[in-house]
Amino acid sequence: MKERIICAAITGLLTLFLLADQAAIAKPRIQSVRITISERGYEPASFRLRKGVQARLSFLRTTDATCGKEIVLPDFNLRRALPLNQEVVLTFIPTKGGTFSFVCGMNMLRGQLMVQ
């Protein structure tokens, strides 16, 4: 009887270990979004990120006809210049859930990211 209980406990622990290992494999290590700044503004203007997973946001400004010469993510304390036709990458880990804005340096162009 003891042997059956021990065997069942070991089987259960091995199953939990294997399931946890599969979940770790399935979870992406980096989530990427590419945002273009054009005459129409941010494209896409909104997107989703997962909390606790490293985010890589690539910004490419393709026009001089807007005020989008800088990107600011105030809730994440990030600010970068956006040279024309040069990709700028911001990397960070969103640690809290919610809806957050990203804006140009003049706070006129607006977008939002949702963290779940």
Secondary structure, DSSP 8 states (H G I E B T S, - for coil): -HHHHHHHHHHHHHHHHHHHHHHHHHS-SEEEEEEEEETTEEESSEEEE-TTSEEEEEEEE--SSSS-SEEEEGGGTEEEE--BT--EEEEE---S-EEEEEEETTS-SEEEEEE-
